Amino acid sequence: MASLSSLFLASAFLLAGSAFFYRYDAGSGNKTSGTTTTHLHFYMHDDYTGPRPTAMRVVSGRAVSTGDNATALKTAPRHFGDIVVLNNALTVGPSGGSARVGTAQGWTVRVSEGGIVSDLTLHLVLEAGEHHGSSLTARGRIDMDATVRESVLIGGTGRFRYARGYMLTKNYDYSLATGGVVEIDVYVQHD
């Protein structure tokens, strides 16, 4: 009789455990059949100068004065430790008069003592079209010497809840001293 009750108790635990793991997996958002991939393309207008700058250095870092590039680094427009905040327009085309689709808000921290490398946190807030009211958040290491820079999408809101993917950026017409236009391609998977 004891072995029959032990068998019954073990079966009950196995059944309860399998129900728990089934429910846990179903609620984890690991759905492959309902996943959509969306490609977004726009231009970010990054302006450090003019009457209404959209990017501003809020903390000035230090110029590293060692090695052969000491003079160049001291006169560079950006230094190690600089923190820049961004509130840049996102448009359909590269011209300033192109239709606006959103705003890129975030910050960069210059993390390299030699070279122009920053840590980027960027929120792409979409204000027009079918994705109006949604946003995406990107994080990444931005090496301005690279032709194309890749960042990871770490999430989103609205239509992009549970988003994952990547963002590619490249200079369209850009200068570190004054800013300019950056071309952005976003490839996002979402439910």
Protein Blocks (a to p, Z undefined) as FASTA:
>chain_A
ZZmmmmmmmmmmmmmmmmmmmmmmmmnopafklpccddddddddddfedjbdcbdcfbdc
ddddehjklmmmmmpcbdehiacdddddddfblbfkbccfbdcddddddfbfgdjddddd
dddddfehjlgoiacdddddddfkbmbdcdddfbdehjlgoiacddddddfbdcfklopa
dddddddddZZ
